[in-house]
Amino acid sequence: MTLSTVRRYQSGRVQQVGEHAAVIGGSLAGLCAARVLADGYDTVTIIEKDSLSDDSSFRRGVPQGPQIHALQEAGRATLEDLFPGFGEDIISAGGLLIDGASDFKFYDEGGFLADGTKRFPMYFATRPLFEHVIRRRVTSFENIELRTGCQFRDYLFDSETMTIEGIAVREGSDQKHIAADLVVDATGRTSRTPTWLDDHGFDAPDIDEVQIDLGYCTTAIRRPPDDRRTFFAAASPPRTRGGAVFPVEDNRWLVNLHGMNGDHPPTDPEGFTDFAASLPIPQIHRLVETYPQVWQDIESYPFPSNRRVHYENLDRFPDGLIVLGDALASFNPIYGQGMSVAALEALVLHHVLASVRGPNLALAFFDRVQTIIDTAWTMAIGADVQFSETTGPTPPGTGMFAWYLSRLTRKAHSDGELRDALARVASMEHPPTRLLRPSVAWRVLKPEILRGEHTSHVSSKAESRKTS
Ligand SMILES: Cc1cc2nc3c(=O)[nH]c(=O)nc-3n(C[C@H](O)[C@H](O)[C@H](O)COP(=O)(O)OP(=O)(O)OC[C@H]3O[C@@H](n4cnc5c(N)ncnc54)[C@H](O)[C@@H]3O)c2cc1C
């Protein structure tokens, strides 16, 4: 399920479901969930362990905050539906809008992709700014309360009815109970729900982990106000290294370097610059050498594995509990999917609230959300398994899909329509199966001689030298 196949948000569709819902975690997934719950519950309480300031600064509870974040089209469009005017809010808070088809210079499989033929908007900002804008919109709802400095301790569980009836929290030095008809776990990748289930007589869910041992490093450099150059060079085998430069607020570029399978970029300025010089495109290194670093540090984030928790396969699951966002699945960040998956999951929750009542709510949610996770998982794992060091369970057909994707990407060096098709799948607008449609497959598989491949390959190489 992707943006094109999930029904859009429909105001007024959800009638009263219950009195009170509690969301644990006030990050992207928790905020989006609270937004849709506010339609069906009299009040919604978000609890967040961090003390939040009224700005877009980094915070401890979201350690990936300083890392470069791309917002894909599925996320942008869904956030725009949930919070009309979201894009304008990003711009007025200092974010930038570029054309994803032509301004985003994307290098993969040995060349820059041709410009796409259809324009689409891409917003660029730091992750804290995205979150800040959404948080401001969520807290403007009269029936949503955000309690910061409030730490989740435990679920309140009735073992006779097998129902979660609320949460126990620590707020300052006080221990409190918050009763709720529905509890949403949006605590991110370190969610304790699997262990809690195991400790309370339920089966622990199966967890798929695909190990990639990725090192991620980001810093900010000064950017001339009118310069919006945007580059992304993907790691592709046998080259484990990649990098990106995204324009963000306050006249900065975020510069990211990453390496798969233990080839982690260094965090000292000299080592960082040398790593940038080793990328297959010179543009990122040139910008790092030309413009001064504005953050004191180079922030690193080790990311060991793609991770997916299979609650949908459990025979028994407590009523009154839902898990979403990174707590449900988290993906290799190179592909920029997490925020969009979180927004789409909130959209699924919206439709589930409109159509399902009582104990089946969680099961219906976990079932319906699988197709969204499948899409993101297929794309992430499909690319990651191209590295022979990647280990872990891979869905059937992944190897063949990876081969096809690699060929498609190479063809997209000189074919704008293939770039369109690829971009729409990578941005979770269309499902990966769209890439197998005859109109696309023909362009990918037809013999090179028939399409003047030799000449376009040469001109694509010339083009990549021109892109500066
Ligand atoms: C290095 C990196 C780069 C990424 N790049 C991208 C990208 O380019 N594009 C993209 O779309 N996504 C990206 N992501 C993913 C994205 O950051 C997440 O998918 C997104 O933030 C949604 O996460 P979440 O809200 O589920 O969890 P998180 O953002 O992890 O938030 C969890 C929240 O729960 C709170 N919390 C945790 N425990 C408790 C507790 N006990 N009590 C109360 N509160 C608690 C935390 O303080 C935090 O606010 C990246 C991730 C990483 C790691």
The ligand as an SDF file (V2000), in Angstrom:
LIG
                    3D

 53 58  0  0  0  0  0  0  0  0999 V2000
   20.0990    8.1120   11.0630 C   0  0  0  0  0  0  0  0  0  0  0  0
   18.6650    8.1940   10.6470 C   0  0  0  0  0  0  0  0  0  0  0  0
   18.3040    8.9220    9.5150 C   0  0  0  0  0  0  0  0  0  0  0  0
   16.9900    8.9470    9.0900 C   0  0  0  0  0  0  0  0  0  0  0  0
   16.6770    9.5910    7.9350 N   0  0  0  0  0  0  0  0  0  0  0  0
   15.3950    9.6270    7.5210 C   0  0  0  0  0  0  0  0  0  0  0  0
   15.0250   10.3030    6.3270 C   0  0  0  0  0  0  0  0  0  0  0  0
   15.8660   10.8060    5.5800 O   0  0  0  0  0  0  0  0  0  0  0  0
   13.7050   10.3500    6.0000 N   0  0  0  0  0  0  0  0  0  0  0  0
   12.7520    9.7610    6.7710 C   0  0  0  0  0  0  0  0  0  0  0  0
   11.5740    9.8370    6.4240 O   0  0  0  0  0  0  0  0  0  0  0  0
   13.0670    9.1120    7.8980 N   0  0  0  0  0  0  0  0  0  0  0  0
   14.3550    9.0250    8.2940 C   0  0  0  0  0  0  0  0  0  0  0  0
   14.6720    8.3790    9.4540 N   0  0  0  0  0  0  0  0  0  0  0  0
   13.5980    7.7710   10.2530 C   0  0  0  0  0  0  0  0  0  0  0  0
   12.8700    8.8250   11.0780 C   0  0  0  0  0  0  0  0  0  0  0  0
   13.7480    9.5580   11.9000 O   0  0  0  0  0  0  0  0  0  0  0  0
   11.7870    8.1390   11.9150 C   0  0  0  0  0  0  0  0  0  0  0  0
   11.1450    7.1870   11.1320 O   0  0  0  0  0  0  0  0  0  0  0  0
   10.7500    9.1300   12.3750 C   0  0  0  0  0  0  0  0  0  0  0  0
   11.3520    9.9980   13.2750 O   0  0  0  0  0  0  0  0  0  0  0  0
    9.5720    8.4800   13.0880 C   0  0  0  0  0  0  0  0  0  0  0  0
   10.0390    7.8760   14.2280 O   0  0  0  0  0  0  0  0  0  0  0  0
    9.1240    7.6110   15.5110 P   0  0  0  0  0  0  0  0  0  0  0  0
    8.2980    8.8030   15.8220 O   0  0  0  0  0  0  0  0  0  0  0  0
    8.4520    6.3240   15.3300 O   0  0  0  0  0  0  0  0  0  0  0  0
   10.2320    7.3950   16.6340 O   0  0  0  0  0  0  0  0  0  0  0  0
   11.3090    8.3930   17.2030 P   0  0  0  0  0  0  0  0  0  0  0  0
   11.5240    9.5340   16.2870 O   0  0  0  0  0  0  0  0  0  0  0  0
   12.4700    7.5720   17.5860 O   0  0  0  0  0  0  0  0  0  0  0  0
   10.6230    8.9880   18.5040 O   0  0  0  0  0  0  0  0  0  0  0  0
   10.3210    8.2460   19.6580 C   0  0  0  0  0  0  0  0  0  0  0  0
    9.7800    9.2150   20.6910 C   0  0  0  0  0  0  0  0  0  0  0  0
    9.3740    8.5070   21.8450 O   0  0  0  0  0  0  0  0  0  0  0  0
    9.8680    9.1620   22.9970 C   0  0  0  0  0  0  0  0  0  0  0  0
    9.9990    8.1470   24.0530 N   0  0  0  0  0  0  0  0  0  0  0  0
   10.7720    7.0280   24.0100 C   0  0  0  0  0  0  0  0  0  0  0  0
   10.6360    6.3370   25.1630 N   0  0  0  0  0  0  0  0  0  0  0  0
    9.7490    7.0190   25.9220 C   0  0  0  0  0  0  0  0  0  0  0  0
    9.2110    6.8060   27.2250 C   0  0  0  0  0  0  0  0  0  0  0  0
    9.5500    5.7390   27.9750 N   0  0  0  0  0  0  0  0  0  0  0  0
    8.3210    7.7020   27.7240 N   0  0  0  0  0  0  0  0  0  0  0  0
    7.9560    8.7920   26.9800 C   0  0  0  0  0  0  0  0  0  0  0  0
    8.4560    9.0570   25.7390 N   0  0  0  0  0  0  0  0  0  0  0  0
    9.3390    8.1720   25.2240 C   0  0  0  0  0  0  0  0  0  0  0  0
   11.2060    9.7450   22.5400 C   0  0  0  0  0  0  0  0  0  0  0  0
   11.6680   10.7740   23.3760 O   0  0  0  0  0  0  0  0  0  0  0  0
   10.8250   10.2420   21.1480 C   0  0  0  0  0  0  0  0  0  0  0  0
   10.2380   11.5130   21.1900 O   0  0  0  0  0  0  0  0  0  0  0  0
   15.9960    8.2890    9.8600 C   0  0  0  0  0  0  0  0  0  0  0  0
   16.3500    7.5800   11.0030 C   0  0  0  0  0  0  0  0  0  0  0  0
   17.6610    7.5030   11.3760 C   0  0  0  0  0  0  0  0  0  0  0  0
   18.0260    6.6820   12.5810 C   0  0  0  0  0  0  0  0  0  0  0  0
  1  2  1  0
  2  3  1  0
  2 52  2  0
  3  4  2  0
  4  5  1  0
  4 50  1  0
  5  6  2  0
  6  7  1  0
  6 13  1  0
  7  8  2  0
  7  9  1  0
  9 10  1  0
 10 11  2  0
 10 12  1  0
 12 13  2  0
 13 14  1  0
 14 15  1  0
 14 50  1  0
 15 16  1  0
 16 17  1  0
 16 18  1  0
 18 19  1  0
 18 20  1  0
 20 21  1  0
 20 22  1  0
 22 23  1  0
 23 24  1  0
 24 25  2  0
 24 26  1  0
 24 27  1  0
 27 28  1  0
 28 29  2  0
 28 30  1  0
 28 31  1  0
 31 32  1  0
 32 33  1  0
 33 34  1  0
 33 48  1  0
 34 35  1  0
 35 36  1  0
 35 46  1  0
 36 37  1  0
 36 45  1  0
 37 38  2  0
 38 39  1  0
 39 40  1  0
 39 45  2  0
 40 41  1  0
 40 42  2  0
 42 43  1  0
 43 44  2  0
 44 45  1  0
 46 47  1  0
 46 48  1  0
 48 49  1  0
 50 51  2  0
 51 52  1  0
 52 53  1  0
M  END
$$$$
